[in-house]
Amino acid sequence: MAPIAVGDSLPDGTLAYFDEQDQLQNVSIHSLAAGKKIVLFGVPGAFTPTCSTKHVPGFVEKADELKSKGVSEILCLSVNDPFVMKAWAKTYPENKHVKFLADGSGTYTHALGLELDLSEKGLGTRSRRFSLLVEDLKVKAANLESGGEFTVSSADDILKAL
């Protein structure tokens, strides 16, 4: 399957997260993105070094700037269970805007065409690192890393696209 690209429609799928009342929620990605400008970024794994020290912190730090440019939702996607994503989100107490979404079985990551096989590292199938700028379900910018690298998918790269 070809990876999602500029001009493509964002596929729908159900992801999980814990809300502010600590209740597990299942949410349709279309319910979060329809009629809005959103950023969806994906990481290979919660608590992994680059994801935890560079990728997520960049979006947390630049969230207000992204919001000032009309971004309604900043969504972090990982092939992890929602309990792991909840624990990971708590490591960013300054976070006010990034929602941590779990794609436990990797179904949505597969629909995006962004799977990354990390079986040789004992991690199974994960998500490639990426960031998407989406307006009313249409991809306006697709910053896809070739693997786990971190060269084109930062918050600054999304800001350039805005």
PyMOL commands that place a pseudoatom at each C-alpha (Angstrom):
pseudoatom trace, name=CA, resn=MET, resi=1, chain=A, elem=C, hetatm=0, pos=[0.000, 0.000, 0.000]
pseudoatom trace, name=CA, resn=ALA, resi=2, chain=A, elem=C, hetatm=0, pos=[1.304, 3.436, -0.937]
pseudoatom trace, name=CA, resn=PRO, resi=3, chain=A, elem=C, hetatm=0, pos=[1.785, 5.869, 1.929]
pseudoatom trace, name=CA, resn=ILE, resi=4, chain=A, elem=C, hetatm=0, pos=[-0.661, 8.715, 2.355]
pseudoatom trace, name=CA, resn=ALA, resi=5, chain=A, elem=C, hetatm=0, pos=[0.328, 11.759, 0.300]
pseudoatom trace, name=CA, resn=VAL, resi=6, chain=A, elem=C, hetatm=0, pos=[-0.568, 15.391, -0.317]
pseudoatom trace, name=CA, resn=GLY, resi=7, chain=A, elem=C, hetatm=0, pos=[-4.015, 15.612, -1.889]
pseudoatom trace, name=CA, resn=ASP, resi=8, chain=A, elem=C, hetatm=0, pos=[-5.223, 12.327, -0.394]
pseudoatom trace, name=CA, resn=SER, resi=9, chain=A, elem=C, hetatm=0, pos=[-8.245, 12.137, 1.867]
pseudoatom trace, name=CA, resn=LEU, resi=10, chain=A, elem=C, hetatm=0, pos=[-7.493, 11.148, 5.434]
pseudoatom trace, name=CA, resn=PRO, resi=11, chain=A, elem=C, hetatm=0, pos=[-8.947, 7.675, 5.985]
pseudoatom trace, name=CA, resn=ASP, resi=12, chain=A, elem=C, hetatm=0, pos=[-11.307, 7.185, 8.891]
pseudoatom trace, name=CA, resn=GLY, resi=13, chain=A, elem=C, hetatm=0, pos=[-10.485, 4.876, 11.753]
pseudoatom trace, name=CA, resn=THR, resi=14, chain=A, elem=C, hetatm=0, pos=[-11.099, 4.440, 15.446]
pseudoatom trace, name=CA, resn=LEU, resi=15, chain=A, elem=C, hetatm=0, pos=[-8.389, 5.293, 17.942]
pseudoatom trace, name=CA, resn=ALA, resi=16, chain=A, elem=C, hetatm=0, pos=[-8.364, 5.326, 21.746]
pseudoatom trace, name=CA, resn=TYR, resi=17, chain=A, elem=C, hetatm=0, pos=[-7.323, 7.856, 24.368]
pseudoatom trace, name=CA, resn=PHE, resi=18, chain=A, elem=C, hetatm=0, pos=[-7.995, 8.834, 27.963]
pseudoatom trace, name=CA, resn=ASP, resi=19, chain=A, elem=C, hetatm=0, pos=[-9.950, 12.071, 28.404]
pseudoatom trace, name=CA, resn=GLU, resi=20, chain=A, elem=C, hetatm=0, pos=[-9.497, 14.730, 31.106]
pseudoatom trace, name=CA, resn=GLN, resi=21, chain=A, elem=C, hetatm=0, pos=[-11.744, 12.725, 33.479]
pseudoatom trace, name=CA, resn=ASP, resi=22, chain=A, elem=C, hetatm=0, pos=[-9.461, 9.707, 33.008]
pseudoatom trace, name=CA, resn=GLN, resi=23, chain=A, elem=C, hetatm=0, pos=[-12.117, 7.819, 31.042]
pseudoatom trace, name=CA, resn=LEU, resi=24, chain=A, elem=C, hetatm=0, pos=[-11.117, 5.620, 28.108]
pseudoatom trace, name=CA, resn=GLN, resi=25, chain=A, elem=C, hetatm=0, pos=[-12.606, 6.975, 24.893]
pseudoatom trace, name=CA, resn=ASN, resi=26, chain=A, elem=C, hetatm=0, pos=[-12.783, 5.526, 21.396]
pseudoatom trace, name=CA, resn=VAL, resi=27, chain=A, elem=C, hetatm=0, pos=[-12.855, 8.216, 18.772]
pseudoatom trace, name=CA, resn=SER, resi=28, chain=A, elem=C, hetatm=0, pos=[-13.230, 8.384, 15.020]
pseudoatom trace, name=CA, resn=ILE, resi=29, chain=A, elem=C, hetatm=0, pos=[-10.385, 10.307, 13.436]
pseudoatom trace, name=CA, resn=HIS, resi=30, chain=A, elem=C, hetatm=0, pos=[-12.954, 11.927, 11.131]
pseudoatom trace, name=CA, resn=SER, resi=31, chain=A, elem=C, hetatm=0, pos=[-14.847, 13.263, 14.158]
pseudoatom trace, name=CA, resn=LEU, resi=32, chain=A, elem=C, hetatm=0, pos=[-11.637, 15.039, 15.210]
pseudoatom trace, name=CA, resn=ALA, resi=33, chain=A, elem=C, hetatm=0, pos=[-10.685, 16.282, 11.742]
pseudoatom trace, name=CA, resn=ALA, resi=34, chain=A, elem=C, hetatm=0, pos=[-13.802, 16.985, 9.648]
pseudoatom trace, name=CA, resn=GLY, resi=35, chain=A, elem=C, hetatm=0, pos=[-14.153, 20.685, 8.898]
pseudoatom trace, name=CA, resn=LYS, resi=36, chain=A, elem=C, hetatm=0, pos=[-10.950, 21.518, 10.790]
pseudoatom trace, name=CA, resn=LYS, resi=37, chain=A, elem=C, hetatm=0, pos=[-7.258, 22.113, 10.298]
pseudoatom trace, name=CA, resn=ILE, resi=38, chain=A, elem=C, hetatm=0, pos=[-5.366, 19.464, 12.263]
pseudoatom trace, name=CA, resn=VAL, resi=39, chain=A, elem=C, hetatm=0, pos=[-1.882, 18.101, 12.703]
pseudoatom trace, name=CA, resn=LEU, resi=40, chain=A, elem=C, hetatm=0, pos=[-1.498, 14.347, 12.955]
pseudoatom trace, name=CA, resn=PHE, resi=41, chain=A, elem=C, hetatm=0, pos=[1.972, 13.126, 13.788]
pseudoatom trace, name=CA, resn=GLY, resi=42, chain=A, elem=C, hetatm=0, pos=[3.110, 9.576, 14.312]
pseudoatom trace, name=CA, resn=VAL, resi=43, chain=A, elem=C, hetatm=0, pos=[5.972, 8.062, 16.226]
pseudoatom trace, name=CA, resn=PRO, resi=44, chain=A, elem=C, hetatm=0, pos=[7.466, 4.557, 16.307]
pseudoatom trace, name=CA, resn=GLY, resi=45, chain=A, elem=C, hetatm=0, pos=[6.862, 4.138, 20.025]
pseudoatom trace, name=CA, resn=ALA, resi=46, chain=A, elem=C, hetatm=0, pos=[5.988, 5.696, 23.341]
pseudoatom trace, name=CA, resn=PHE, resi=47, chain=A, elem=C, hetatm=0, pos=[8.920, 6.221, 25.699]
pseudoatom trace, name=CA, resn=THR, resi=48, chain=A, elem=C, hetatm=0, pos=[11.469, 5.658, 22.918]
pseudoatom trace, name=CA, resn=PRO, resi=49, chain=A, elem=C, hetatm=0, pos=[14.409, 8.088, 22.893]
pseudoatom trace, name=CA, resn=THR, resi=50, chain=A, elem=C, hetatm=0, pos=[13.846, 10.304, 19.832]
pseudoatom trace, name=CA, resn=CYS, resi=51, chain=A, elem=C, hetatm=0, pos=[10.078, 10.262, 20.228]
pseudoatom trace, name=CA, resn=SER, resi=52, chain=A, elem=C, hetatm=0, pos=[10.263, 11.269, 23.891]
pseudoatom trace, name=CA, resn=THR, resi=53, chain=A, elem=C, hetatm=0, pos=[13.086, 13.803, 23.788]
pseudoatom trace, name=CA, resn=LYS, resi=54, chain=A, elem=C, hetatm=0, pos=[12.623, 15.479, 20.387]
pseudoatom trace, name=CA, resn=HIS, resi=55, chain=A, elem=C, hetatm=0, pos=[9.474, 14.715, 18.401]
pseudoatom trace, name=CA, resn=VAL, resi=56, chain=A, elem=C, hetatm=0, pos=[6.726, 15.050, 21.040]
pseudoatom trace, name=CA, resn=PRO, resi=57, chain=A, elem=C, hetatm=0, pos=[8.419, 17.900, 22.972]
pseudoatom trace, name=CA, resn=GLY, resi=58, chain=A, elem=C, hetatm=0, pos=[8.575, 19.949, 19.775]
pseudoatom trace, name=CA, resn=PHE, resi=59, chain=A, elem=C, hetatm=0, pos=[4.812, 19.719, 19.296]
pseudoatom trace, name=CA, resn=VAL, resi=60, chain=A, elem=C, hetatm=0, pos=[4.158, 20.424, 22.979]
pseudoatom trace, name=CA, resn=GLU, resi=61, chain=A, elem=C, hetatm=0, pos=[6.432, 23.499, 22.864]
pseudoatom trace, name=CA, resn=LYS, resi=62, chain=A, elem=C, hetatm=0, pos=[5.038, 24.806, 19.552]
pseudoatom trace, name=CA, resn=ALA, resi=63, chain=A, elem=C, hetatm=0, pos=[1.371, 24.033, 20.299]
pseudoatom trace, name=CA, resn=ASP, resi=64, chain=A, elem=C, hetatm=0, pos=[0.367, 27.636, 20.982]
pseudoatom trace, name=CA, resn=GLU, resi=65, chain=A, elem=C, hetatm=0, pos=[2.052, 28.778, 17.766]
pseudoatom trace, name=CA, resn=LEU, resi=66, chain=A, elem=C, hetatm=0, pos=[0.295, 26.021, 15.797]
pseudoatom trace, name=CA, resn=LYS, resi=67, chain=A, elem=C, hetatm=0, pos=[-3.031, 26.977, 17.381]
pseudoatom trace, name=CA, resn=SER, resi=68, chain=A, elem=C, hetatm=0, pos=[-2.435, 30.649, 16.501]
pseudoatom trace, name=CA, resn=LYS, resi=69, chain=A, elem=C, hetatm=0, pos=[-2.166, 29.577, 12.855]
pseudoatom trace, name=CA, resn=GLY, resi=70, chain=A, elem=C, hetatm=0, pos=[-5.585, 27.909, 12.927]
pseudoatom trace, name=CA, resn=VAL, resi=71, chain=A, elem=C, hetatm=0, pos=[-4.735, 24.351, 13.957]
pseudoatom trace, name=CA, resn=SER, resi=72, chain=A, elem=C, hetatm=0, pos=[-7.672, 22.941, 15.944]
pseudoatom trace, name=CA, resn=GLU, resi=73, chain=A, elem=C, hetatm=0, pos=[-6.210, 19.592, 16.985]
pseudoatom trace, name=CA, resn=ILE, resi=74, chain=A, elem=C, hetatm=0, pos=[-2.662, 18.299, 17.496]
pseudoatom trace, name=CA, resn=LEU, resi=75, chain=A, elem=C, hetatm=0, pos=[-2.794, 14.519, 17.528]
pseudoatom trace, name=CA, resn=CYS, resi=76, chain=A, elem=C, hetatm=0, pos=[0.051, 12.170, 18.407]
pseudoatom trace, name=CA, resn=LEU, resi=77, chain=A, elem=C, hetatm=0, pos=[-0.406, 8.629, 17.065]
pseudoatom trace, name=CA, resn=SER, resi=78, chain=A, elem=C, hetatm=0, pos=[1.508, 5.536, 18.102]
pseudoatom trace, name=CA, resn=VAL, resi=79, chain=A, elem=C, hetatm=0, pos=[1.053, 1.793, 17.792]
pseudoatom trace, name=CA, resn=ASN, resi=80, chain=A, elem=C, hetatm=0, pos=[0.748, 1.312, 21.543]
pseudoatom trace, name=CA, resn=ASP, resi=81, chain=A, elem=C, hetatm=0, pos=[-2.144, 0.561, 23.841]
pseudoatom trace, name=CA, resn=PRO, resi=82, chain=A, elem=C, hetatm=0, pos=[-4.099, 3.456, 25.385]
pseudoatom trace, name=CA, resn=PHE, resi=83, chain=A, elem=C, hetatm=0, pos=[-2.727, 2.759, 28.869]
pseudoatom trace, name=CA, resn=VAL, resi=84, chain=A, elem=C, hetatm=0, pos=[0.842, 3.225, 27.632]
pseudoatom trace, name=CA, resn=MET, resi=85, chain=A, elem=C, hetatm=0, pos=[-0.165, 6.395, 25.775]
pseudoatom trace, name=CA, resn=LYS, resi=86, chain=A, elem=C, hetatm=0, pos=[-1.850, 7.720, 28.934]
pseudoatom trace, name=CA, resn=ALA, resi=87, chain=A, elem=C, hetatm=0, pos=[1.290, 7.092, 30.998]
pseudoatom trace, name=CA, resn=TRP, resi=88, chain=A, elem=C, hetatm=0, pos=[3.459, 8.673, 28.312]
pseudoatom trace, name=CA, resn=ALA, resi=89, chain=A, elem=C, hetatm=0, pos=[1.245, 11.766, 28.104]
pseudoatom trace, name=CA, resn=LYS, resi=90, chain=A, elem=C, hetatm=0, pos=[1.676, 12.267, 31.868]
pseudoatom trace, name=CA, resn=THR, resi=91, chain=A, elem=C, hetatm=0, pos=[5.437, 12.711, 31.345]
pseudoatom trace, name=CA, resn=TYR, resi=92, chain=A, elem=C, hetatm=0, pos=[4.625, 16.058, 29.671]
pseudoatom trace, name=CA, resn=PRO, resi=93, chain=A, elem=C, hetatm=0, pos=[2.894, 17.969, 32.520]
pseudoatom trace, name=CA, resn=GLU, resi=94, chain=A, elem=C, hetatm=0, pos=[3.233, 21.229, 30.556]
pseudoatom trace, name=CA, resn=ASN, resi=95, chain=A, elem=C, hetatm=0, pos=[1.161, 19.772, 27.675]
pseudoatom trace, name=CA, resn=LYS, resi=96, chain=A, elem=C, hetatm=0, pos=[-2.165, 21.486, 27.119]
pseudoatom trace, name=CA, resn=HIS, resi=97, chain=A, elem=C, hetatm=0, pos=[-2.922, 20.719, 23.473]
pseudoatom trace, name=CA, resn=VAL, resi=98, chain=A, elem=C, hetatm=0, pos=[-1.389, 17.458, 22.209]
pseudoatom trace, name=CA, resn=LYS, resi=99, chain=A, elem=C, hetatm=0, pos=[-3.794, 14.506, 22.341]
pseudoatom trace, name=CA, resn=PHE, resi=100, chain=A, elem=C, hetatm=0, pos=[-2.113, 11.090, 22.624]
pseudoatom trace, name=CA, resn=LEU, resi=101, chain=A, elem=C, hetatm=0, pos=[-3.986, 8.540, 20.501]
pseudoatom trace, name=CA, resn=ALA, resi=102, chain=A, elem=C, hetatm=0, pos=[-3.434, 4.790, 20.665]
pseudoatom trace, name=CA, resn=ASP, resi=103, chain=A, elem=C, hetatm=0, pos=[-3.555, 2.597, 17.584]
pseudoatom trace, name=CA, resn=GLY, resi=104, chain=A, elem=C, hetatm=0, pos=[-3.161, -0.600, 19.578]
pseudoatom trace, name=CA, resn=SER, resi=105, chain=A, elem=C, hetatm=0, pos=[-3.339, -3.085, 16.716]
pseudoatom trace, name=CA, resn=GLY, resi=106, chain=A, elem=C, hetatm=0, pos=[-1.795, -0.809, 14.092]
pseudoatom trace, name=CA, resn=THR, resi=107, chain=A, elem=C, hetatm=0, pos=[-4.952, -0.889, 11.967]
pseudoatom trace, name=CA, resn=TYR, resi=108, chain=A, elem=C, hetatm=0, pos=[-5.049, 2.865, 11.400]
pseudoatom trace, name=CA, resn=THR, resi=109, chain=A, elem=C, hetatm=0, pos=[-1.313, 3.055, 10.766]
pseudoatom trace, name=CA, resn=HIS, resi=110, chain=A, elem=C, hetatm=0, pos=[-1.835, 0.375, 8.097]
pseudoatom trace, name=CA, resn=ALA, resi=111, chain=A, elem=C, hetatm=0, pos=[-4.674, 2.430, 6.552]
pseudoatom trace, name=CA, resn=LEU, resi=112, chain=A, elem=C, hetatm=0, pos=[-2.240, 5.360, 6.279]
pseudoatom trace, name=CA, resn=GLY, resi=113, chain=A, elem=C, hetatm=0, pos=[0.343, 3.111, 4.600]
pseudoatom trace, name=CA, resn=LEU, resi=114, chain=A, elem=C, hetatm=0, pos=[2.889, 4.095, 7.248]
pseudoatom trace, name=CA, resn=GLU, resi=115, chain=A, elem=C, hetatm=0, pos=[3.821, 0.812, 8.894]
pseudoatom trace, name=CA, resn=LEU, resi=116, chain=A, elem=C, hetatm=0, pos=[7.392, 0.249, 10.009]
pseudoatom trace, name=CA, resn=ASP, resi=117, chain=A, elem=C, hetatm=0, pos=[8.632, -3.284, 10.676]
pseudoatom trace, name=CA, resn=LEU, resi=118, chain=A, elem=C, hetatm=0, pos=[10.819, -3.200, 13.768]
pseudoatom trace, name=CA, resn=SER, resi=119, chain=A, elem=C, hetatm=0, pos=[10.599, -6.940, 14.425]
pseudoatom trace, name=CA, resn=GLU, resi=120, chain=A, elem=C, hetatm=0, pos=[14.373, -7.312, 14.348]
pseudoatom trace, name=CA, resn=LYS, resi=121, chain=A, elem=C, hetatm=0, pos=[14.495, -4.953, 17.342]
pseudoatom trace, name=CA, resn=GLY, resi=122, chain=A, elem=C, hetatm=0, pos=[11.762, -6.880, 19.156]
pseudoatom trace, name=CA, resn=LEU, resi=123, chain=A, elem=C, hetatm=0, pos=[9.178, -4.130, 18.651]
pseudoatom trace, name=CA, resn=GLY, resi=124, chain=A, elem=C, hetatm=0, pos=[6.965, -5.704, 15.972]
pseudoatom trace, name=CA, resn=THR, resi=125, chain=A, elem=C, hetatm=0, pos=[5.093, -3.533, 13.496]
pseudoatom trace, name=CA, resn=ARG, resi=126, chain=A, elem=C, hetatm=0, pos=[5.058, 0.131, 14.444]
pseudoatom trace, name=CA, resn=SER, resi=127, chain=A, elem=C, hetatm=0, pos=[4.429, 3.474, 12.773]
pseudoatom trace, name=CA, resn=ARG, resi=128, chain=A, elem=C, hetatm=0, pos=[6.928, 5.310, 10.646]
pseudoatom trace, name=CA, resn=ARG, resi=129, chain=A, elem=C, hetatm=0, pos=[7.705, 8.732, 12.011]
pseudoatom trace, name=CA, resn=PHE, resi=130, chain=A, elem=C, hetatm=0, pos=[5.616, 11.344, 10.193]
pseudoatom trace, name=CA, resn=SER, resi=131, chain=A, elem=C, hetatm=0, pos=[3.649, 14.559, 10.443]
pseudoatom trace, name=CA, resn=LEU, resi=132, chain=A, elem=C, hetatm=0, pos=[0.597, 15.511, 8.400]
pseudoatom trace, name=CA, resn=LEU, resi=133, chain=A, elem=C, hetatm=0, pos=[-1.157, 18.830, 8.018]
pseudoatom trace, name=CA, resn=VAL, resi=134, chain=A, elem=C, hetatm=0, pos=[-4.787, 18.107, 7.207]
pseudoatom trace, name=CA, resn=GLU, resi=135, chain=A, elem=C, hetatm=0, pos=[-7.543, 20.573, 6.301]
pseudoatom trace, name=CA, resn=ASP, resi=136, chain=A, elem=C, hetatm=0, pos=[-11.118, 19.265, 6.218]
pseudoatom trace, name=CA, resn=LEU, resi=137, chain=A, elem=C, hetatm=0, pos=[-9.860, 15.689, 5.755]
pseudoatom trace, name=CA, resn=LYS, resi=138, chain=A, elem=C, hetatm=0, pos=[-7.496, 16.576, 2.857]
pseudoatom trace, name=CA, resn=VAL, resi=139, chain=A, elem=C, hetatm=0, pos=[-3.753, 16.179, 3.332]
pseudoatom trace, name=CA, resn=LYS, resi=140, chain=A, elem=C, hetatm=0, pos=[-2.019, 19.535, 2.679]
pseudoatom trace, name=CA, resn=ALA, resi=141, chain=A, elem=C, hetatm=0, pos=[1.479, 18.503, 3.834]
pseudoatom trace, name=CA, resn=ALA, resi=142, chain=A, elem=C, hetatm=0, pos=[2.900, 15.014, 4.313]
pseudoatom trace, name=CA, resn=ASN, resi=143, chain=A, elem=C, hetatm=0, pos=[6.269, 14.881, 6.046]
pseudoatom trace, name=CA, resn=LEU, resi=144, chain=A, elem=C, hetatm=0, pos=[7.189, 11.198, 5.993]
pseudoatom trace, name=CA, resn=GLU, resi=145, chain=A, elem=C, hetatm=0, pos=[10.409, 9.819, 7.393]
pseudoatom trace, name=CA, resn=SER, resi=146, chain=A, elem=C, hetatm=0, pos=[11.942, 6.823, 5.633]
pseudoatom trace, name=CA, resn=GLY, resi=147, chain=A, elem=C, hetatm=0, pos=[12.079, 4.882, 8.892]
pseudoatom trace, name=CA, resn=GLY, resi=148, chain=A, elem=C, hetatm=0, pos=[12.672, 5.995, 12.437]
pseudoatom trace, name=CA, resn=GLU, resi=149, chain=A, elem=C, hetatm=0, pos=[14.742, 9.021, 11.412]
pseudoatom trace, name=CA, resn=PHE, resi=150, chain=A, elem=C, hetatm=0, pos=[13.827, 12.520, 12.555]
pseudoatom trace, name=CA, resn=THR, resi=151, chain=A, elem=C, hetatm=0, pos=[14.663, 14.917, 9.734]
pseudoatom trace, name=CA, resn=VAL, resi=152, chain=A, elem=C, hetatm=0, pos=[11.409, 16.214, 8.154]
pseudoatom trace, name=CA, resn=SER, resi=153, chain=A, elem=C, hetatm=0, pos=[8.516, 15.603, 10.564]
pseudoatom trace, name=CA, resn=SER, resi=154, chain=A, elem=C, hetatm=0, pos=[9.018, 18.138, 13.360]
pseudoatom trace, name=CA, resn=ALA, resi=155, chain=A, elem=C, hetatm=0, pos=[6.641, 20.822, 14.594]
pseudoatom trace, name=CA, resn=ASP, resi=156, chain=A, elem=C, hetatm=0, pos=[8.881, 23.358, 12.831]
pseudoatom trace, name=CA, resn=ASP, resi=157, chain=A, elem=C, hetatm=0, pos=[8.365, 21.489, 9.538]
pseudoatom trace, name=CA, resn=ILE, resi=158, chain=A, elem=C, hetatm=0, pos=[4.581, 21.754, 10.008]
pseudoatom trace, name=CA, resn=LEU, resi=159, chain=A, elem=C, hetatm=0, pos=[4.882, 25.446, 10.870]
pseudoatom trace, name=CA, resn=LYS, resi=160, chain=A, elem=C, hetatm=0, pos=[6.733, 25.987, 7.562]
pseudoatom trace, name=CA, resn=ALA, resi=161, chain=A, elem=C, hetatm=0, pos=[3.789, 24.372, 5.746]
pseudoatom trace, name=CA, resn=LEU, resi=162, chain=A, elem=C, hetatm=0, pos=[1.365, 26.767, 7.435]
for i in range(1, 162): cmd.bond("trace and resi %d" % i, "trace and resi %d" % (i + 1))
show_as sticks, trace
zoom trace
